């Protein structure tokens, strides 16, 4: 639709934008990207009872350790995973290589995570027609101890 001119603009996640650019022709496209406007934060949730169970906690810590290790590869040695990511996503490897720079492989807990969640909750509370959670309530959801253990080993 973009290449045919049926639509004038797209706003999607990669690799869809790159595929549209390639289809329309890079010389015909202007890309506006402001990473301060949109932010993705992925979360890992568990229950207190699982975190208090030594065997389950060790398994969760090991999983997070694996995520940290993979994040370092994604950020520092992406050529090791381009083929695998391309196969898993059924997207040509060249496209994956092109869009890789558009992703942030930071990992960890952002320093402003609680403040970010407070803002998100204000919006969600309005949409869900419920009371806004306090900052203290939201802070209880963020437990840095598993990440600290994973990084310590």
N, C-alpha and C positions, 0 to 999 in steps of 0.2 A: 504494500500500500504506500509506503514511504517513497520507494523508487518510482512508482507510477504517478506520484503526486496526489494520491487520494487523501493523504494526510500531510500536514505541513511540519509536524514536530512529533517527537517521541520522547518519552521519559520512562526508561526501563532499567533493569539491571543488566550488567554484562553477562553473557556475551551478546545479548539481543541488540544493544546499541551498535556494537562493532559489526555485526552481521548486516544491519540496516545501512551503515556507512559503506560497507563494501558493496552492497547491492546498488545503492544510489550513486556511488562514486565519491571517493574522498574529496575530490576537488569541488564538489557541489554542496558540501556539508559544513556547517559551522557547529562546533560543539561548545556548549556552555556547561562548565562544571565548577561548582563551588562546594567543596567538601565541608564547609561550615554550616551548610543548610541542611544536609542530610547525614545521618549517622546511624550505623548499625552496631548494636552491641549484642553479642550472643551470650547466653546464660547457661549455666549448669546448675540444676536444682537437685537437692536431696532433702531427706527428712532428718530431723534431729536424731531420731532413733538409729538411723543408719550411720550417721556421723559418729555416734557414741559407741557403736559396735566396732571393736578393734579390727576384726577381719574385713568387714564391709568398708570401713574407713580406709584401710590399707589398699583395697581394690580401687576405691575412688581416687585416692592420692596417686596411685600408679597410672590410672587413666589420665588424670590431669598432667602428670609428668610426661606421658606420651604426647599429649596435645602441645605442651611446651616444646618438646623436641621437634615435633612436626612443624610448629610455627617457625622455629628457627630455620628449618630447611626451606619452607615456603618463602621466607623473607631473604635468606642468604644464599640458597642454592636451588632456586626454583627449577633449573634445568633438569634436576633429578626427578621432578614430579610432573612436568608438563605432559608427557605421554600418558601417564596414569590418569591425570585429571581429564585429559581430552577423551580418553576411552570411557571413563565413568560418566562423563557428561554428554557423550556422543557429539562432541564439537571438535572440529579440526584443530590439530595441535597448533598450527600457525595463529589461529584466532585466540587460543588460550594464551599464547606467548604475547600477543598484542595487547590483550586486556589485563594481563597480570599486574601491570603498574597501577591500574585503577583500583586495586584492592589494597587494603591495609592489613598487614599480618602482624599486628602489635602484640596481641595476647595480653595477659595480665588483667589487673583491675585498674581502670582509669581513676585518677585522683578525684575527679568530679562525679564519680558514679552515683553517689547518693543524691547530690544536687540534681543530676540528670533525671534520676528516678522520681524525685519530688515533682519536677516539672511534668514528667510523663503522667504521674498519678493525678495531677490537677486536671489534665485533659481527660484521662480515662474516667475519673470520678464524674465529670460533667456528662460524658457520653453514657455512662452506666447509671446515671442518676443516683449517686451514692455520695457519702461524705468523703472528703479528702483525707488521706492518711497523714499522720504527722510525720515529721522527719525522723523522729525517734522510732516510730513503727517501721518505717522503711529501712532504717539502719539495721534492724534485726534480721532483715533478709540477706544482708551482705556479710558473709563470713569469709574473711581472707585466710583463715587458718589452713585450709586444704592446699591452697596455692603456695603458701609459705612452706608447708611440708614438702610439696613437690619440688620446689626450687632448692630446698636445703639438701636434698639427697644427691 
